């Protein structure tokens, strides 16, 4: 019997799930019009950048994992920008005492527009104008404010008031928009329409791909790039027109593991993506069913395994074009077994474990550690998610992002310039340090799983450092405990914060473990006795992420979609 508040949505033709219900609708309309999963995913992603503009932006990031059924290949688009050419590794140490302040100095090149256009050009069938039509309407005509959007703006009101251009968008009429009011982003609507118009003019003469290139050039090599970079220069930032003109997203290899007959693909170590398959590798050595779902032993094992892989994230991960990441060693069964040997069932590691060397199987001192915090752990620097499977067996999994409260909206353009530099370290010795042309270590990380060589389960979530933890729990809920997609998503969740956070100032909460309060109090008590610093979340909290997934039942030819009620995520299918 299902314990969820919503039904799992089932379809035999195509299913789309997204972090906002109107984005799911935008994707579904594209599928119904004959578009494929990539067309629909891009439509949902651009719509999310309008609908969840507090946490996601067209000038932000959009990492994607795509599967094309015709070629039977997995493709990963990083969708992540780079630091400007003028930055130096010691820039923030010299100018800001080792801090990366809010504002334009933390900006990297916007990657989402190129990511969407690259996906359409390489794997889609439709035009930018077609897939962006819903987003253009939502921006130009507005959409109804939902409660979490209003709450976020209220919480960050002072942040928006720092920049008149941001206050104009997020505090129309000089106040916080209330749930049920119409929220309009006229400048953003004009920018999106301009790209569609430039595409249409070029496509009329030279065809679809030439049109997509024209839209891309209009953003990165035309007036938009000039307007954005002139504003940043006036504000004291380092981004220049040449940084835009020379940028392109990268097609990256995925990191893959096999767990109980399922092949899981994650993003590479330019993101936190590998922590998911690395944690699964450690967990292969436990009988998770026997431990019992959300028992004290189960939560303890998952938490301790996560601490180990997050130590690897902190000590090893960075842009592979700049740092040598020992990915093969970190993913080896030998290293996973050694990591497993470091877990004690009777006691929790009181802090983040020391770093591990996969070559020598020895520990080393953690680098660039921030001082421990005693306060409440912060809410996540945030994001959204979308996934689609179409009737042909194509799939798209994508985690678009970039919050609006730490960098200004560009006047007249209606976007921000990606503030993802907040995920770099000012310390030049850290693997995710600042450097010209280097990518920050990204939290957004979509995943895509296969069974018997067929698309099985795209999944992901917003939530900053909580992302791979929520993804892990939902994946295990489905594949170890046999839950339906919706039940797996709605089940109580937990998260550790026992590591330096990914966002400046990289706060660290040794031993901290949060549990949704639906988890039995006796479990909390047992975990506390083992040394976990246990804290209570509400019964359902948006802080625990907002997972969406589609589970493909190959036997019956049915797609099962689930979306998280912790936020305004929804599924549509047919």
N, C-alpha and C positions, 0 to 999 in steps of 0.2 A: 504494500500500500504506500502511495507517495505521501511524503510529509511536506512537500513544497507548497508555496503559496500560489504558484502559477503552474500551468501545464507545460510539459515539454512540447514544443511545436514540431510537428512531423510533416515532411513533404516528400514527394516522390520525384519531383522535377528539379527544384532548386530551393535553397534556403540562404537567408542572409541574417546575420546578427550584428548589432552595433550598439555603441555606448549611448545613443539617443534614438528614441523611437522614430523620429522623422528621418534620421539617417538610414535606418533599416528600411523605411518606406522608399526612400530615394533609390537605394540599391535594388529593391524588389521591382520598382518600376522599370529600371534598366534591364533587368532579367526578363521581365514580361515583354519588353520591346525587342527582345532578341539579342541583347548584349550578353557577353560571357562574364565569368566570375571576376575577371580583372576590370572590365568596364564597370561592373556593379560595385566592386570594392573601391575604385577610385571615386565613384559618385558618392558613396557613403563617407569616404574619408574627407572629401572637400566639404560635404555637408556638415560633418562633425566640426570642421574648422570654423564654421559659422555658428552652429547651434551650441557648441561647447567652447565658445571663444574665450571663456575665462581660463580654460585649461589646455586648449589646443588652438593652433593658429596656422593660417595658410603660409605664413613666413617662418614656420617652425620645422620640425623633423617628421619623417614618415617612413620608418624602417618597415620593410615588407618581405615576406616569404611567399613565393608564388609557385604553383605547380601547373604545368601545361600538360594536359593529357595526351595531346598529339605527339609530343616529343618525349613524354615520360621523364621530364627533367624538373628538378627543383632549382629555383632561382632566388637569390637574395639581393635586394636593393638596399643599400645601407640607409639612404634617406637622411643622411647626417652631414651637417655643414662642418667647415674647418675654420680655425683661427685665421685672422687676417695676416697678410704678409708682414705688416709693420710691428706685430707683437714680438717681444723678446722673452726668453724663458724666465728671466728675473723681473719682468715688467711689474708684476703685482707686488713682489717683495720690495722693490725700490720705491714704487709710487704709493702703495697702500698698506705697507707693513705686513705683507703676506695674506691679505684679504682680497677677495674678488668681489667688489661692491656691486650693488644693484645699478642698473642703468646700461648705457650703450657700450661701456668698456668690456662687458662680458659677452658681447654679441659675436656669434659666428655666422657664416654665410647661410641664409635660408636654403634648406635642401628640399622641403616638401614639394614646391612647384615642379622642380626637376624630377623628383621621384615619381610624382603622378604622371607626368608627361612621358617619362622613360617607360613606365609600366604600360601606358596606353600604346606607345609606339612599338614596343617590342612584343607585347603579349595581348593587347586589346584589339577591338574591332571598331570602336566608335570614336567620335571626335571629342575633344575637350569641351566644346560648347554643349554637346549633347549630355555628357555625364555631369557637367557643372551646372546644368540648368536649374536643378532644385536648389543648389547652394546659392546661386545668383538670386533666385526668388526669396529665399530665407533672409539673405542679407539686405536686399533692396526693399522688400515689402515687410520684412520683420517676421518674427515668430513669437509664440507665447512664452514668457519667462517661466521656468520651472523652479521649484523651491530651492534646490541646491545651488543654482546659479545666483539667485538673489542672496542666499546666505553667504556665498563666497565673496560676492562684491561687498556686502556689509562688513565682513571680517577684514577685508583688505582695502577698505575705503581710503584710508590715509595713503596707501601705496598708489592708488589711482590718482589721488589729488596732487601727487608730486609733479605730474606732467599734464598740462592743459589738454593735449591731444588724447590722452587716455581718459581723463575725466569727461571729455565730450562724449565718448562712446559709452563708458561704463556708468557714468553718473548723469544721464540726460535729465534736463530740468533741475540739475544741481542736487539730485538725491538718488538713493539706491532704487533701482526698478524693483517693483514688487511682483510676486508670483501672479501670473495671469495677465500682466501687462504686455504690450507688444514691444519687442526689442529690435531696433533697426540699426544696421551698420551700412549707411549709404556709401561711404568711401570704399569700403570693401566690396560692395556690390558693383560699383563702377570699375574697380580694378579687375575683378573677375570677368565682367562683361567686356572690358577692353581686350583681355587676352583672347576671349572667344571671338571677338570681332577681327583681331589680327589673324587668328587662325583661319577664319572663314575666307578672308580675302586671299590668303596664300593658297589655301586648299582648292579654291575655285580655279586657279591657274595651274597648280602643280600637283594636286592630289593630297590625300589624307596625311601622309607622313610629313610632307612639306608644311602643311598647316600646323601640325603639332610642333615642328621646329620653330615656326614663326611665333607661336604662343610662347615657347621657351625663350626665344631671343627677345621678345617684348618684355619679359620679366628681367632677364639677366644682362641684356646688352642694350637696353633702351631707357626710356624715361623713368620707368619704375626704379631700376637700379640707380639711376642718377639721383632721383628724389630721396631714396632711402639713404644713400651714402652721403649726400650733402647734409642731410639732417644729422646723421651720426657725427660727421666731422664738426658741425656747429656745436654739438653737445659734448665734444671732447673725446669721441671714440676713435678707434683706429681703422675701422672698415672703410674701404675705398672702392670706387667703381671697378677697378681692375680685379679686386677680389671676387666680385660677382661675375665679371666677364670671363674669368679663367676657371670658374668652378664647374664641376660636374659630379653627379652622384656615382658611386662605385657599385659594380656587381661583385658580391663577396661570396666566398664559400661558406656553407653552413657548418655547424659542429653537430655531429650525429652520434647517438647511442642507441642500443637495442635493449628494451625492457619488456620482459614477458611477451616476446613475439611482436612487439611494436617498435618500429623505427621512428625515432623522434629527431626532428631537425630543429636546431635553435640558431640564433644569430651568433656571430663570432665575437672574439674578445675586445673588439672596439665597442662592445656593449656588455651588459651583465648577462647576456643570454646563455653562455656556457655553464653558468652556475646551475641551471636546471638539469641538463644531462649529467653533469658531474655529481650532483646530489643523488640522482637516480642510480648512478654507478655505485655509490656508497651503500644505498638502500637495498641493492640486489642481494646483499649478504644477510638480510633479515627476513623472517617470515612475518610480513606486515599484517597478513590476515589474522595470524595467531595473536599478535599484539593487541588487536582490537581497535576498531575505528575510534579515534579521539580519546583513547585511554591515556593514562599518565605515561605508560611505557611508549606508546606510539608517538605522542606529542614530544616526549623527551628525545627519542631517536631522530625524528625529523628536525627538531630544533638544533641538536648537536651536530648533525650532518650539515645543516645549513650554515652554522657558524664556521665550520671547516671550509666550505666552498666559498663563503664570503671573505674568509681570510685570504684564500687564493685570489679572489677577485681584487681585493685591496692590494695585495703584494705583487701580483703578476699582470693583471689586465691593463691594456692600453691599446692605442692605435698600432696595429702590427707593422705599419709602414715606418714607425719611429722607434718601437721597442720590440725586443725579442720576447715573445710570449711562448713559453714551453707547452703549447696546446696539446701536442701528441702525448707528452708525459702526463699532463694534468688529466687527460681522458683515459689513460691506460688502466687496465684492470689491476695491475700491480700497485699503482698509486692509490686506487680506490680501496684496495684491501688494507694498505698501510693506514690510510685515513680512518678506515673503520676501526682499526686497532687502537686508535686514539680516543674512541668514545667509551666512556664508563657508564654503565647502566645505573649505578647507584649514586652518581653525583654529576652535576652540571659543571661544565667549564665556566668559571666565574666571569670570564671576559672573552674577547675574541681570541681564539687559539693562535699560537705562534704560526708564522708562515711555514709552508712545507716545500721542500725541494723534491720534485718528482724524479730527478735523476739519482740523487743519493739517498732518498727516503729519510731525510733528516730535517729537523726543525731549525728555523732561524728567527731572529728578532724581527718583529713587525716594524715596518718603516712608516714614517710620516704620520704618527698617531696623534690624534687630537685629544685634549683632556677629557676625562669622563664627565658626563652631565648627570645631575640629580633631578632635574625637572621632568615634567611629562614629555614623552617623545612627541616630536612635531607631526602634524599632518603631512601627507606625502606631497612632494612637488609633483604636479599631476599631469594627466594624460587621458586618453580614451582608447578604444579598441574596436575593430571590426573584423568579421570573417565571412566568407562566401564560398559555397560549393555550387557549381552549376550542373546542368543536365548532361554535359559532356564529360564531367569528372575533373574539370579545372578547379583550382582552389586559390584563394588569396587570404592571407593572414597579415594584419597590419596594425601597428600601434602608433598612430599619429599623436603629436604632442607639441608642447611649448606654452607654458602659462603666461598670463598677461599682466601680472602684478609686479614684476621685477624689471621689466624693460618697457620703454614707452611705445605706444602706437605711433606710427609714422604719419604725420599730418598729411591729409589729402590722399594717402595711399590706403589707409585703413588696416594695415597689417603691422605686426612687430617684426623686428629683425632678430631672429632666433637668439634667445638668451641662454642657450644650452652650454655656454662657457661656464655656467655655474657648476657643471659636473667635472670640471678640471681641478687640478691642485696647483696652487701657487708655488709649491715646493718643486724646484727643477729636478730633484732626485726621484720624485714619485713617477711610476710608469704612466700615469695619466696627467702628467704635467702640461703646462702651457707651452706651445711652440708654434711658429708660423706654419700654416698648412696642415696642422695636426687636428684630428678629431677628438673631442672630449669623450670620456667613457660614458656611453649612453645607458640610461635605465630602461627606456622602452625596448621591448624585445618580444616580438611575436613568435609563436611556435607552430609547427605543422607536423603531425604524426601520420604514419602510414602503417597499414596492415596488409600482408600478402601483396605488397607492391602497389596497393591502391590507396588513394587518399582516404584517411580514416578520421582525423580529428585536428582541425585548426583550432587554436585557442590562445587566449591572452587576456590582459587586463591592464587598467591603469593602476597606480599605487606606488610609484617610485621604488624604493627598496623592498616594498611588500610584493611587488609583481611576481617574481619567480617563486616566492613562497606560496602565494595564492594559487598560482598556476600548478605548482607541484601537488597541492592538496586536492584540487579539482581533478587533475589527471589521475591520481591514485584513487579518488572516490569512484571514478568511472571504471578504471581498469584493474583495481585490486578488490574493491568492495562492491562492484556491480551496480552502482547507482545509475539512475537515468541522468541525462544531461542536466535537467533542471534541479533534480534533487542534489546532484553533486555540487552544483553552484551554490545552492542555498544552505548547504550543511554548514555548521559553525566552523569558524576559522580562527587561526592563531598566527602570531608573527613575532619573531625575535628582532631586536634592535641592537644586538650585541656586536657592533662593528661601527667604524666611522661611516656616517651616511654619505650618500653619493652627491648631495647638494651642499654647496658652500653655505655655512662654515663647517660642514662635515661632522656634525654632532655625533657623539659616541655615548651609548648607554649600556655599559657592561652588564651582562646577565639579564637584561630586560626582556621580558616575555609577556606579550598581551594576548588575552583570550576573550573571544566573544562570550558573553555571560550565559549563553545557553549551554555551554560546556559545564558539566556537573562540578559543584564546588569541591567535592572530594578529590577530583582530579587536580584542581588548583592547589589544594593543600598538599597533595603528594608531591607535585612539582616543586612547590616552595621548600619542602623538606629536603629535596635533592639539590637545592641551592639556586634555583631559578628565581629571579626577581619578578614575581608574578604580579601583573596588573590587569584590571578588568576593563574590557571594552563593553559598550552596550550590546544588546542581543543581536542586532544587525547594525553594522556600522560601515559607512562608506570608506573608512580608513582601512578596512580589510580588502579593498580592491573591488572591482566590478567585472568579474570574469564573464566572457561570452565564449561559447563553443558550439560546434556542430559535430555530432558523432554519426558517422556513416555506417549504417547497418548493411553490410554487403550482402548478407544472406537473403534479406527480404527486400532490398532495394529501397530502403527508407532512410531519409536524413532526419536526425533528431537534433533540434536546435534548443539551446538554453541561453538565457540572459539574466543578469544579476539584478534583483530588485533593490539591492543596496544603493543603486543609482538609476537614472532613467533609461537603462538599457532594455532593448526589446529584440524580438525575433519575428521574422515573417517567412513563410514558406508555402510552397504549393506542390 
